[in-house]
């Protein structure tokens, strides 16, 4: 049975963290105006500028000081701002290098080791968690290394299957476009395309998709994360015999590759070779008529449920705003020929109505900045109305085309939100149960806050379903699983073949959201246990919620999070083994930051 909701949002979800801490909002007291404005400043400012960060300021023109000493000649150096996706992580005037080749990264690593600096690989900064630069961190001895300018080479390698060798600064969109031109693709991919390949592999990014009963795995495909596509990778590592950092290539059957497949920024990977499958034509039907209570109802309930859509198509995504009645439901199916009712598309990002900041959204942000949450229900219903009308106006309720064109739909110009993310590993037969229990808890807790005049969430939940990272789906014999992947199988529960990804969003700085997320976090980890399921963090999102928000529960960061990669796993390939391998190849912790020093000491 699921754990019941706590009907009193003023009670303490975690006795180790008293709710009356002056440093954090609680349901019984709104956050200070100063804290609220601080939380919203990034969101409002970046929304107004369409989220374009300042570019690189050449070192000769930079006001930042001191200049990194003894900096290697021939490598571009400058200063830039860092902002993560939601604007909650930021740092100004960070020294940044732009390597032209992987060999330049080796030079930078050895320079950093000799001069007391740390290197942080910068991709497209579409990340929530503090694995790159924690908010407020001292960056005086940090050097960002921008991979997106020149470390973008890509080569298609014909074979069975065809593979692709790509440098990690290349974007997912660029990669998929090149693959499409060669008749290749992936079964599923991320919703944003402007992500770096290195970034998505560092956190085990995923799409949405499991096979139908009539579907067989195409050669070179995987129903797991993108990290499960890696056949080999090249990383900058410390070589003890040389007393220096060097480039080293790990192949997928190398026992030491596991921690590098999802390394959380604790390594610097410069190039990967990925397996690919024959490209597929996909139909994406966008539904706006299912009642959310029916779609996510208890297993065996009446009406069309998400499990029914999964059975028939295998590829679904639910986007649902709180306090509304119907979700935006995407259902993909393999369709070699165009259905006559479908609109053919030949480029990604078809939902133009979802990729800009509207005047209503800007007004709601302004209201939040004053602590006014009274318009939340009007706002969320207006957001869903935009989806319903937008699908009609843009003729995108039923689209068909090459896989990437139907799967990539989030652009950098969309409204930025905070997202908490959890991966629930379970059986396919239990997917509906997982979703229903989550929905009941989420809506029940929201109702309890609403009764107190509080609205901690004003943005959608997003639900996706994938397979696990099966070594058997890799074309290399004796392939090693990604050690720290949230979708890694549990050998003690081979029946757990499915991952349900639960994402909960709100606008940064929304009053009482920290407390709400902490309660959801505690409930999720307590509910999905035993022989039923287990929970792991979605690394790129919010997790380990404390009174200060995401990633502030140090007990979780050092306890239940690592334990999620110990339980049921062999000691030769668990969290501690991954930590030891990463430390072996970077003993000076050049590729680390203060947060990673706690998570992966």
N, C-alpha and C positions, 0 to 999 in steps of 0.2 A: 504494500500500500504506500502511496506517496506520503511524504511528511506534510502535515497541514500547514496552512499559512498562519502566521501570527496575526490575529485580528487587530492587535494594538501596535501601531507603528512606533510608539514611544518606548516599547520594551526593548531590552538590549539583546541583539542577535548573537553576541559573542561576549561572554563574561570576562574574557581577557582584555577587552577594549571598552572601558566605560563610556557611555554615550554622552556624559556631561563634560567631555573634554572641551576646553575653550578653543582648541585649534580646529575644530571641525563642526559643521552644521549637524543638527539632529532634527527630527520631525517636530520637536517641541520648541525649537528656536530657529528662526531663519538665519542664514549666514549674514555676516556683517556686510554692509554696503561695499566696504573696501575689498573684501574677499570676492564678492560677487562680480564687482567690476573687473577685478583682476582675471577672473575666470572667463569673462566674456570678451575681454579686450582683444585677444587674438582672433576670436571668431568674427567679431564685428568688423575689425580692421581688414582682415584678409578677405572677408566677403565683399567688402566695398571695393577692393582692388582686384577682384577675381582671382585671389589667392596666388599671385605671382610674386615670389620672393625676389629680393634684390640680387642682382648678378654679382659676379666676381669683380672686386675692386683690385686692380693690379697692386703689387706690393709697393711699388714706388709712389703710389698715390694714397696708400692706406694710412689712416691716422692711428690704427691700432699699434700698440707697442707692448713688449719689445718684439722686434723681428726675430723669428726663430734663428738661433745662432748656427753658424757653420752650415747653412742650408745648401744642399747639393746644387751645383751649377747645372743649367740646362733643363730644369724642371720648372714649369710655370708655377708661380706662387702668388697668392693674393689673399684677400679677406672677403668673407661673405657672411650673411646671416644664415642661421639654421632655424627652420620651423618644421615641426612635424605636421602630419595631415590635419589634425584638429586644432593646431595652434597652441596646444597645451604644453608642448615642449619647445623651448626656444632658447637661442643663444645668439648674441650679437658679436660681430667682429671676431669671427673664428678664422684663424689662419687656415687656408685651404690650398692644397696642391692639386695640380691637374697632370697626372702622368700620361705620357704618350704611348707607353708600352708596359707590359707586365714587368719587364726588367727594371723600369723606373720605380715600381712598387717595392721591389727588392732593395733598391738603393734607399728609398724612403724608410723602410723598416730598419735597415742597419743604421741609418742616420738617427732615427728615433731612439733606438736602443742606446746609442752612444751619447745622446744629448738629453735623455730623460723625458722624452715625449711619448705620447700615445697616438696611434693612428686609428681613425674611424672611417671606414669605407662609406662614402656617400653615394646613394643612388638617387631615386626620385622623391625620397622622404615621405612616401605614402605609408606611414606606420604610426601607430599610437604609442607603443610601449617604449620604455627608456633604454633600449638596448644600443642605440646609437650615441645619443648625448642626453643624459637625464636633465630635467628642468632644473635650472639654478646651479648646475655643476660648474666648477672652476675649469675653464677651458684654456688657461694660460699655457698649459703644456699639452694641448690637444691639437692635432692636425687633422682636419678633414681631408679625405682623399677622394676627389670627384672622379668617379669611374665613368660618368655618362657622356663626357665630352669626346674621349678618344679610345677608351677601352670598349669598343663596340663592334669589333670584327666578327664576321659570321661566315661559316663555310658549310655548305650542304655536302654530305658524304654519301653517295649512292651505295646501296647495299641491301641486305635483307636482315633487318629492316634498314631503310635509309636513316641516317643519323645526322645530327647537326652539331657542329662545334662552334661555340659562341662565347665571346668575352662577356664578362658579367655586367658591364655598363650598358649593354644593349637593352632596349625595352622589350617587354612582352609583346607589344603591338608590332614592333619591327621584326621580332623573331617570327611571330605567327604570319605576318605578311610574306616574309621570305619563304616560309614553309608552304604557304598556300600557292605561291608561284611555282613551287616544285611538286605540287600535288600532295603535300603532306600536312599534318596537323596534329592536334591532341584531342583526346576524348572530351576533356573539360579543361577550362582555364579560369583565371580570375576575372571578375567583372571589370575592374579597371585595366586598361592596356598600357598606360603610361607608368609602369612599374619597371624597375631594373630587374634583369634576370638574377643578378646576385642577391637582390633584396628578397625576391619571392622564394628563392631556395634557402636563404638564411633562416626563414621562419616556417618553412613547410607550407607554402600557400596552396590553395585548392580552388576548385570550381564546385560543380554540383553534378553528380551523376553516378548511378549504379546500373548494372545491366538488367534488362528485362529477361523473362524466361526464354524468349526467342532469340536473344542476342548472344553472340560469342565475342570474346575479346579479340579485337583486331591485333595483328602482330605489331609490336612496338607501342601499344597503348597501355594505359593503367587507369583504374578507377580510384586510385589513391591520390596523394598529393603530387605536385609537380616535382618534388624532390625524388620521387620514386622513378622518375624518367632518367636520372643521371646514370651514365655508364662509366664516366671517369671525370675527374676534376683536377685542376692544378691550383695549388695554394702556396702562399708564401709561408715558409716554416723555418724554425731554427734547426740548423744542422750542427750537432754537438762537435763532430769531428772537424768541421770547418770553422767553428766558433763564429758563425754568421747565419743570417737569414738567406735562404735560397728558395728557388722554385722546385716544388716536388709534385709529381703527378700520382694520384691514387686511383686505382681501378676499382670497379664495383665489387670485385671479389676479394679485395684487400681488407682484412679484418679491421684495419685502422681507419677505413673511410667513413664508417658509420657516423661519428660525431661531426664530420665535416658536411654531411648531407643536409643537416639542419643545425647550424652552429651558433645561431643567436648573436652573431656579431663578434664571437670569440675567436674568429679566424678571418683571414683575408683570402678569398677564393678569386682567382683572376680569370679562369676559363673553365667551361664545362662542355662535355659531350653528352647529348641527350638522344635517347631513342625517340622515334616518331612513328605515328601510324598513318595509313592512307587517309587523306582528308575526307571528311564526311559532310554531306549536305544535311542541315538540320532545319526542321520547322519549329518555330517558337510561337506557341499560342499564349496570348496574354488574357487571362480571365479576370473579370471584375464583378462577378456575380455570386461567388460562393460566400455563404455566411461563415464568418470566422469561427463561430462556436461549433458549427457542423464540421468544417474542414479539419479543425483540431480537436474534435470531440473524442470521447473515450472509444477505445477499440470496439468494433462491432456495432457502433451506433448507426442510426439511420442517416441517409443522405450520403453525398459524395465526400469521402475523406481523403486526406493527403496520401494515405497508404494506397488508396485506389489509383490515384494518379501515378504514384511510384510504380505500382504493379504494371500499369499499361505503358508508361513511357520511360521510367527510370531516371528522368532528369527533371527536377523541379526546384523552384525557389519561391519562398513566401516572403513578401514585404508587407507588413501590416502596422499601421499607425494606431497607437492606443486611442480609445474612446471612439473608434469607428466600428462599422459593422461588417465591412467586406475588405479583403486584402487584395493586393496586386499579386496574382499568382501567375508565374511563368512556368510553362510546361513545354519542354523540348522533346522532340522525337526524331529519330533518324528517318529521313525522307529523301531517297535518291532522286525522285522526280518531284517537281513543284506541284503541290495541290492547287487546284484551280482557284480556290478562294484566297490563297496566300499572296502577299505582296513580296516580290523578289527584291532583295537588297544586295548591294555589292560593296558595301563599306560598313564598318562598325559604328556604334553609338547612334542607333536609330531613334532613341527616345529623347529627342531634343528638348522636350518639355521638362525633363528631369535634370538638365545639366546647366542651369544658370540660377542665380540668386534673384528671386522675384521681389517686388516691392513689398508684398505681404510678409515675406520671410524677413526682410530687412526691418520692417516695423516690429515684428514679433521679437527680434533680437534686441531692438531698442527698448521694448517693454521689459524684457528680462533683465536688462541692465539696471532697471529701477526696482527690481524685485517683484514686478507685476506678472503673475502667472495666471491671472484670471481668464486670459484669452486662449488658454491651452487647447481646450476642446474645439473651439472654433478654428484654431490654427490647424490641428491635426485633421479635422474633417475637410478643411479647405485643401490641404495637401493631397488627400485621397481623391478629392473631386478633380484636382489638376490631373491626376493619373487617369481617371476615367475619361475625362474630356480629351486629354492629350493623346490617348491611344486612338481615339476616333479621328481627331483633327489630322494627326500625322499618318493615318492609315497603317498603324503598327500593331494592331491587335492580333494580327496573324501574319508572321513574316517567315521568309524562307531564304536560305542562302548558305554559303560556306560557313563552317562552324564558327570561326572567329567573329563573323559579322553579326551573328545572332547572340553571341555570348558576351562580347565586350560592350558595356553600356554605361560605365561610370567614367566621366571626364573630370579633369582637375577643376573645372568651373562649377561643379555642383556644390551645394551647401555642405560645409564641413561639420561633422558631428563627432561626438565621443561614442565609442562602441566598446562594450564589454563582450568578451567572447569565451565560450566554453565548448569543448569537444566531448561529446558523450559517446563512448564506445559501447556498442550493444549488438544484439542480433537484428537482422532485418525484420523479423516478425514482431519485434518490440518497438519499432520506430514510432508507430502511432501512440503507443503508451507514453514514450518519452516526451513526445510533443504535447500530448494532452496534459500531462502532469505539469510540464513547464507553463503551459498556457493558463491553467487554473491558478497556479501560484502567482504568476506575473499579474494577471488581471485582478486576483483577489487582493494582492498587496497594493496595487494601484488604487483600488476602491477604498482601502483603509486610509491611504494618504488623502485621497479626495475628500473623504469624510471630515478630515481636518483642514480642508481648504488648501491642500498641497498637491502639486503636480510635478513630481520629480522627473517624469519622462514625457518628452514631446516629439520624439522621433521614432522611427519604426523599429520593430524587431525584424530580423532577417534570419530565415531558416533555410538551411541547405543540407543535403545528404550525399555522402560519398562512400566509397569503399575504403578499405584499409590499405596500407602500404605493403602489399604482398610481394615477397621476394620472387615468387613464381611468375609474376607479371613482368619481370625484368629479363631481357633476352640473354644476359650474361649468366652462365651457370654459377651456382654458389654465391649469388648476389647477397650482399650484406644489407640489412634493413637500416633505414635512417634512425639512429639511436634515440634522438630527441624529438622525433616527429610525433605530433599529437595523434596521428592516424596510425601509429605503429601497432601491429597486432599484439595480442597478449597470448603467449603460447599456452598458458594455463587455462585459457578460455578460447579455444579455436573457433567456437560457435559465434563469437563476437566478430562479425564480418562487416559491420556497417558503422559509420560515424555520423552522428547528428550534430550539426554545428548550430549552436544557439547564440545569436548576437542580439544585444539589447543596446539601443542607441538613445542619446539625448543630446541637446545642445550644451556645449561646455559652459559651466557656471550656473546651470539651472539650480535653483534652491532645492535643498534636501536630496539632491541626487546621490551624493556620496553615501549617505545613510541607506538609501534605497538599494544601491548597488551592493553594499556590504551585506544586506539582508538576503538579496538574491544569491550572492556568491556563497554565503554560508549554507543556504537551503540546497542549492544545486549540488554542492559537494557532499551534503548529508543524504540526499535523496537517491542519487544514482550510484548505488553501492551493491556489494554482495555478488551473487550469481547473476544479477540482473544487468548491471552496467558499471562502468567506471568513468571518471571525469579527468580530463587533462585541460590545461590552458590553451586557448588559441593564441599563440605567442605574439602575434602582431597587434592584438587588441588589449583591452583592459582586463586585468585579473589580479588576484591577491588584494582585494579591496579592504582597506582599513578606514579609519575615521578621516584620514586625509585624502581618500580617494583610491584610485587604482595603484597597485604596486607598493602600497604603503604598509601592508600587513607583513612585517618582517618575519613573523613566526610562520606565515604561509610561504613566503619566498624561500625560507631556509628549511621548511618542514614539509608541508603537504605537496607543494609543487615538485620538489625533487623526488618525494616518495611516489608520486604518480608515475615516475619513470624507473622505479625500483620494483614495485609490487608486481609479482608474476613474471619478472624478467630475469634472465640469467645474470649472474654477477659479472660475467665477462663482457656483457653488452648492455649495462644499465647506466643510470645517471652518473654514478661514481666512476665507472669505466670511461664514460665520455669526458668527464672532467679531467681525469688523469691523462687521457690522450691529448686533449686540447692544451693542457699545461705542459706536456712533454714537448709539443711543437711550438709553444710560445711561453717558455718559462719566465721571461721578463715581463710578460703581460703587456706587451706593446699593443696587442689587439684586445683591449678591454676598456672598461670605464668603471666609475664607482658603483654603479648598480650591478654590473656583471661581477664585480669583486665580491658582492654578497651572494648573488644567485649561483655563480660558478667560481667559488674561491679557489 
